[in-house]
């Protein structure tokens, strides 16, 4: 299921070892009223994709806030380098 990139609160860009790059948009939309819930949604997306599905298959992954462009998390070789989510 593809989510609308203009309405998504977060964006996850993953660079794989084989040279491919994929972009994922969260299903949590910018216009939802509960501002704190998107943080849990972002953590779940990262956990589901980076920790369980692609462990050992990617080189770099970056999670951005789609509103501000701010980096929320940065991963390299299954290691969390930067975490602004708390």
DSSP file (Angstrom, degrees, kcal/mol; ACC not computed):
  #  RESIDUE AA STRUCTURE BP1 BP2  ACC     N-H-->O    O-->H-N    N-H-->O    O-->H-N    TCO  KAPPA ALPHA  PHI   PSI    X-CA   Y-CA   Z-CA
    1    1 A X              0   0    0      0, 0.0     2,-0.4     0, 0.0     0, 0.0   0.000 360.0 360.0 360.0 125.8    0.0    0.0    0.0
    2    2 A X        -     0   0    0     22,-0.1     2,-0.3    25,-0.0    22,-0.1  -0.741 360.0-147.9 -93.6 138.7    1.5    3.4   -1.0
    3    3 A X        -     0   0    0     -2,-0.4     2,-0.4    22,-0.1    24,-0.1  -0.765  29.3 -95.1-106.1 153.3    0.9    6.4    1.1
    4    4 A X    >>  -     0   0    0     -2,-0.3     4,-1.3     1,-0.2     3,-0.9  -0.511  27.5-153.2 -69.9 118.5    0.6   10.0    0.0
    5    5 A X  T 34 S+     0   0    0     -2,-0.4    -1,-0.2     1,-0.2    21,-0.1   0.744  93.5  55.1 -67.6 -22.5    4.0   11.6    0.2
    6    6 A X  T 34 S+     0   0    0      1,-0.2    -1,-0.2    23,-0.0    -2,-0.1   0.709 114.3  38.8 -82.0 -20.2    2.5   15.0    0.6
    7    7 A X  T <4 S+     0   0    0     -3,-0.9    23,-2.7    19,-0.1    24,-0.3   0.543  90.1 108.4-105.3 -10.8    0.3   14.0    3.6
    8    8 A X  B  <  -A   29   0A   0     -4,-1.3    21,-0.2    21,-0.2    19,-0.1  -0.407  57.4-150.8 -72.0 142.8    2.8   11.7    5.4
    9    9 A X  S    S+     0   0    0     19,-2.4    57,-3.0     1,-0.1    58,-0.6   0.845  78.9  29.1 -79.8 -35.8    4.3   12.9    8.6
   10   10 A X  E     -B   65   0B   0     18,-0.3    16,-2.4    55,-0.3     2,-0.4  -0.907  61.8-156.6-129.5 156.2    7.6   11.0    8.2
   11   11 A X  E     -BC  64  25B   0     53,-2.0    53,-3.1    -2,-0.3     2,-0.5  -0.998   5.2-160.7-131.1 131.3    9.8    9.7    5.4
   12   12 A X  E     -BC  63  24B   0     12,-3.0    12,-2.9    -2,-0.4     2,-0.5  -0.964   5.8-168.4-113.9 120.5   12.2    6.7    5.7
   13   13 A X  E     -BC  62  23B   0     49,-2.7    49,-2.5    -2,-0.5     2,-0.4  -0.943   6.8-168.0-110.2 126.4   14.9    6.5    3.0
   14   14 A X  E     -BC  61  22B   0      8,-3.0     8,-2.5    -2,-0.5     2,-0.6  -0.957  10.7-159.9-121.0 128.9   16.9    3.2    2.9
   15   15 A X  E     -BC  60  21B   0     45,-3.3    44,-2.9    -2,-0.4    45,-1.4  -0.939  20.2-150.4-107.2 118.9   20.1    2.6    0.9
   16   16 A X  E >   -B   58   0B   0      4,-3.0     3,-1.7    -2,-0.6    42,-0.3  -0.480  23.1-116.1 -92.6 159.4   20.7   -1.1    0.4
   17   17 A X  T 3  S+     0   0    0     40,-2.0    41,-0.1     1,-0.3    -1,-0.1   0.779 113.4  61.0 -62.2 -28.8   24.0   -3.0    0.0
   18   18 A X  T 3  S-     0   0    0     39,-0.4    -1,-0.3     2,-0.1     3,-0.1   0.413 123.6-100.9 -82.2   4.1   23.1   -4.0   -3.6
   19   19 A X  S <  S+     0   0    0     -3,-1.7    -2,-0.1     1,-0.3     2,-0.1   0.301  80.8 129.6  98.2  -9.5   23.0   -0.3   -4.6
   20   20 A X        -     0   0    0     -5,-0.1    -4,-3.0     2,-0.0     2,-0.4  -0.414  41.0-156.7 -78.1 156.2   19.2    0.1   -4.5
   21   21 A X  E     -C   15   0B   0     -6,-0.2     2,-0.4    -2,-0.1    -6,-0.2  -0.999   8.9-173.2-132.8 135.5   17.4    3.0   -2.7
   22   22 A X  E     -C   14   0B   0     -8,-2.5    -8,-3.0    -2,-0.4     2,-0.4  -0.981  10.6-152.7-132.4 145.3   13.8    2.9   -1.5
   23   23 A X  E     -C   13   0B   0     -2,-0.4     2,-0.4   -10,-0.2   -10,-0.2  -0.957  10.7-168.3-118.1 132.7   11.7    5.6    0.1
   24   24 A X  E     -C   12   0B   0    -12,-2.9   -12,-3.0    -2,-0.4     2,-0.4  -0.969   7.1-153.5-123.9 136.1    8.8    4.9    2.5
   25   25 A X  E     -C   11   0B   0     -2,-0.4   -14,-0.2   -14,-0.2   -22,-0.1  -0.885  24.0-115.8-108.8 138.3    6.1    7.3    3.6
   26   26 A X        -     0   0    0    -16,-2.4   -19,-0.1    -2,-0.4    16,-0.1  -0.270  10.4-133.3 -69.5 157.2    4.4    6.8    7.0
   27   27 A X  S    S+     0   0    0    -19,-0.1     2,-0.7    14,-0.1    -1,-0.1   0.450  82.0  99.3 -87.6  -0.8    0.7    6.1    7.1
   28   28 A X  S    S-     0   0    0     10,-0.1   -19,-2.4   -18,-0.1   -18,-0.3  -0.790  70.9-142.8 -89.3 118.3    0.4    8.8    9.8
   29   29 A X  B >   -A    8   0A   0     -2,-0.7     3,-1.4   -21,-0.2   -21,-0.2  -0.441  15.0-124.1 -87.7 154.2   -0.9   12.0    8.2
   30   30 A X  T 3  S+     0   0    0    -23,-2.7    -1,-0.1     1,-0.3   -22,-0.1   0.792 107.2  59.6 -61.6 -30.5    0.1   15.5    8.9
   31   31 A X  T 3  S+     0   0    0    -24,-0.3    -1,-0.3     2,-0.0     2,-0.1   0.386  74.0 118.7 -88.8   5.9   -3.5   16.6    9.5
   32   32 A X    <   -     0   0    0     -3,-1.4     6,-0.1     1,-0.1    -4,-0.0  -0.450  63.9-135.3 -68.3 146.7   -4.2   14.1   12.4
   33   33 A X  S    S+     0   0    0     -2,-0.1     2,-1.0     1,-0.1    -1,-0.1   0.827  84.3  78.3 -77.8 -33.0   -5.1   15.9   15.6
   34   34 A X    >   -     0   0    0      1,-0.2     3,-0.5     2,-0.1     4,-0.5  -0.670  59.7-172.2 -83.8 104.3   -2.9   14.0   18.1
   35   35 A X  T 3  S+     0   0    0     -2,-1.0     3,-0.4     1,-0.2     4,-0.2   0.775  78.1  53.9 -70.0 -27.5    0.5   15.4   17.6
   36   36 A X  T >> S+     0   0    0      1,-0.2     3,-1.2     2,-0.1     4,-0.7   0.743  91.6  72.5 -80.7 -23.5    2.3   12.9   19.9
   37   37 A X  H <> S+     0   0    0     -3,-0.5     4,-1.8     1,-0.3     3,-0.2   0.762  83.5  68.2 -67.3 -25.5    1.0    9.7   18.2
   38   38 A X  H 3> S+     0   0    0     -4,-0.5     4,-2.4    -3,-0.4    -1,-0.3   0.794  92.0  61.9 -66.1 -25.6    3.2   10.1   15.1
   39   39 A X  H <> S+     0   0    0     -3,-1.2     4,-2.3    -4,-0.2    -1,-0.2   0.932 105.7  44.7 -65.5 -45.2    6.3    9.4   17.1
   40   40 A X  H  X S+     0   0    0     -4,-0.7     4,-2.3    -3,-0.2    -1,-0.2   0.879 112.0  53.6 -64.5 -37.9    5.1    6.0   18.0
   41   41 A X  H  X S+     0   0    0     -4,-1.8     4,-2.0     2,-0.2    -2,-0.2   0.908 109.7  47.7 -62.3 -42.3    4.1    5.4   14.4
   42   42 A X  H  X S+     0   0    0     -4,-2.4     4,-2.3     2,-0.2    -2,-0.2   0.910 110.8  50.7 -65.9 -43.0    7.6    6.3   13.2
   43   43 A X  H  X S+     0   0    0     -4,-2.3     4,-2.5     1,-0.2    -2,-0.2   0.900 110.6  49.9 -61.8 -40.9    9.3    4.1   15.8
   44   44 A X  H  X S+     0   0    0     -4,-2.3     4,-2.7     2,-0.2     5,-0.2   0.897 109.2  51.6 -64.2 -40.9    7.1    1.2   14.7
   45   45 A X  H  X S+     0   0    0     -4,-2.0     4,-2.2     2,-0.2     5,-0.3   0.928 112.9  44.9 -62.8 -45.1    7.9    1.8   11.0
   46   46 A X  H  X>S+     0   0    0     -4,-2.3     4,-2.4     2,-0.2     5,-1.1   0.929 114.6  48.5 -64.7 -45.6   11.6    1.7   11.7
   47   47 A X  I  X>S+     0   0    0     -4,-2.5     5,-1.4     1,-0.2     4,-0.5   0.920 113.4  47.1 -60.2 -45.6   11.4   -1.3   14.0
   48   48 A X  I  <>S+     0   0    0     -4,-2.7     5,-1.3    -5,-0.2    -1,-0.2   0.897 124.6  29.2 -65.3 -42.4    9.3   -3.3   11.5
   49   49 A X  I  <>S+     0   0    0     -4,-2.2     5,-2.5    -5,-0.2    -2,-0.2   0.939 128.3  31.3 -88.0 -51.2   11.5   -2.5    8.5
   50   50 A X  I  <5S+     0   0    0     -4,-2.4    -3,-0.2    -5,-0.3     7,-0.2   0.882 126.2  35.8 -81.2 -38.5   15.1   -2.0    9.7
   51   51 A X  I  <<S+     0   0    0     -5,-1.1    -3,-0.2    -4,-0.5    -4,-0.1   0.888 132.5  20.0 -85.2 -40.0   15.3   -4.3   12.7
   52   52 A X  I   <S+     0   0    0     -5,-1.4    -3,-0.2     2,-0.1    -4,-0.1   0.899 129.3  33.0 -97.3 -48.6   13.1   -7.2   11.5
   53   53 A X  I   <S+     0   0    0     -5,-1.3    -3,-0.2    -6,-0.2    -4,-0.1   0.915 129.0  22.7 -81.7 -43.6   12.8   -7.1    7.7
   54   54 A X  S >><S+     0   0    0     -5,-2.5     3,-2.6    -6,-0.1     4,-0.6   0.124  73.0 151.6-116.5  21.5   16.1   -5.8    6.4
   55   55 A X  T 34 S+     0   0    0      1,-0.3    -4,-0.1     2,-0.2    -5,-0.0  -0.339  81.4   6.5 -55.9 125.9   18.6   -6.4    9.2
   56   56 A X  T 34 S+     0   0    0      2,-0.2    -1,-0.3    -6,-0.1    -5,-0.1   0.419 113.1  88.4  81.3  -1.1   22.1   -6.8    7.5
   57   57 A X  T <4 S+     0   0    0     -3,-2.6   -40,-2.0    -7,-0.2   -39,-0.4   0.514  78.3  59.3-107.0  -7.1   20.7   -5.8    4.1
   58   58 A X  E  <  -B   16   0B   0     -4,-0.6   -42,-0.3   -42,-0.3    -2,-0.2  -0.856  53.9-160.5-122.9 157.6   21.1   -2.0    4.2
   59   59 A X  E    S+     0   0B   0    -44,-2.9    18,-1.8     1,-0.4     2,-0.3   0.825  78.8   9.2 -98.7 -44.8   24.0    0.3    4.6
   60   60 A X  E     -BD  15  76B   0    -45,-1.4   -45,-3.3    16,-0.2    -1,-0.4  -0.993  56.9-178.7-140.6 143.4   22.3    3.6    5.6
   61   61 A X  E     -BD  14  75B   0     14,-2.2    14,-3.2    -2,-0.3     2,-0.4  -0.994   6.1-168.7-142.0 138.6   18.8    4.6    6.6
   62   62 A X  E     -BD  13  74B   0    -49,-2.5   -49,-2.7    -2,-0.3     2,-0.5  -0.994   8.1-156.8-132.3 129.7   17.5    8.0    7.5
   63   63 A X  E     -BD  12  73B   0     10,-2.8     9,-3.5    -2,-0.4    10,-1.4  -0.925  20.0-172.2-105.9 124.2   14.1    8.9    9.0
   64   64 A X  E     -BD  11  71B   0    -53,-3.1   -53,-2.0    -2,-0.5     2,-0.6  -0.812  30.7-118.5-115.1 153.6   13.0   12.5    8.3
   65   65 A X  E  >  -B   10   0B   0      5,-2.4     4,-2.7    -2,-0.3   -55,-0.3  -0.843  25.1-150.6 -82.3 121.1   10.1   14.7    9.5
   66   66 A X  T  4 S+     0   0    0    -57,-3.0   -56,-0.2    -2,-0.6    -1,-0.1   0.736  90.9  52.5 -70.6 -22.7    8.3   15.4    6.3
   67   67 A X  T  4 S+     0   0    0    -58,-0.6    -1,-0.2     1,-0.1   -57,-0.1   0.934 126.4  17.9 -75.3 -48.1    7.0   18.8    7.6
   68   68 A X  T  4 S-     0   0    0      2,-0.1    -2,-0.2     0, 0.0     3,-0.1   0.656  91.7-127.2-102.4 -19.6   10.4   20.3    8.7
   69   69 A X     <  +     0   0    0     -4,-2.7     2,-0.2     1,-0.3    -3,-0.1   0.500  57.6 150.5  80.6   3.8   12.9   18.1    6.8
   70   70 A X        -     0   0    0     -5,-0.2    -5,-2.4     1,-0.1     2,-0.4  -0.459  52.2-114.9 -72.5 138.9   14.7   17.5   10.2
   71   71 A X  E     +D   64   0B   0     -7,-0.2    -7,-0.2     1,-0.2     3,-0.1  -0.612  33.5 177.3 -73.0 127.2   16.5   14.2   10.6
   72   72 A X  E     +     0   0B   0     -9,-3.5    12,-3.6     1,-0.4    13,-0.5   0.805  67.0   3.8 -99.0 -41.2   14.8   12.1   13.3
   73   73 A X  E     -DE  63  83B   0    -10,-1.4   -10,-2.8    10,-0.2     2,-0.4  -0.996  57.6-164.2-145.9 146.3   16.9    9.0   13.2
   74   74 A X  E     -DE  62  82B   0      8,-2.0     7,-3.0    -2,-0.3     8,-1.5  -0.993  11.9-173.2-133.3 126.5   20.0    7.9   11.2
   75   75 A X  E     -DE  61  80B   0    -14,-3.2   -14,-2.2    -2,-0.4     2,-0.3  -0.908   7.1-176.8-118.9 144.6   21.1    4.2   11.0
   76   76 A X  E >  S-DE  60  79B   0      3,-2.4     3,-1.4    -2,-0.4   -16,-0.2  -0.952  73.2 -16.6-142.5 124.2   24.3    2.7    9.5
   77   77 A X  T 3  S-     0   0    0    -18,-1.8   -18,-0.1    -2,-0.3   -17,-0.1   0.909 128.2 -50.0  49.1  52.5   24.9   -1.0    9.3
   78   78 A X  T 3  S+     0   0    0      1,-0.2     2,-0.5   -20,-0.1    -1,-0.3   0.597 115.5 115.5  67.1  14.6   22.2   -1.9   11.8
   79   79 A X  E <   -E   76   0B   0     -3,-1.4    -3,-2.4     0, 0.0     2,-0.6  -0.962  66.5-129.6-118.8 129.5   23.5    0.6   14.3
   80   80 A X  E     +E   75   0B   0     -2,-0.5    -5,-0.2    -5,-0.2     3,-0.1  -0.656  30.4 171.7 -76.5 118.1   21.5    3.7   15.5
   81   81 A X  E     +     0   0B   0     -7,-3.0     2,-0.4    -2,-0.6    -6,-0.2   0.792  65.7  20.6 -96.4 -35.0   23.8    6.7   15.1
   82   82 A X  E     -E   74   0B   0     -8,-1.5    -8,-2.0     0, 0.0     2,-0.4  -1.000  60.8-178.5-141.2 134.2   21.4    9.6   15.8
   83   83 A X  E     +E   73   0B   0     -2,-0.4   -10,-0.2   -10,-0.2   -11,-0.1  -0.926  16.8 160.3-140.3 112.9   18.1    9.6   17.6
   84   84 A X        +     0   0    0    -12,-3.6   -11,-0.1    -2,-0.4    -1,-0.1   0.234  65.3  81.7-110.1  10.1   15.9   12.7   18.0
   85   85 A X              0   0    0    -13,-0.5    -1,-0.1   -46,-0.0   -12,-0.1   0.691 360.0 360.0 -88.5 -20.2   12.7   10.7   18.7
   86   86 A X              0   0    0     -3,-0.1    -2,-0.0   -47,-0.0    -3,-0.0   0.451 360.0 360.0  95.2 360.0   13.4   10.1   22.4
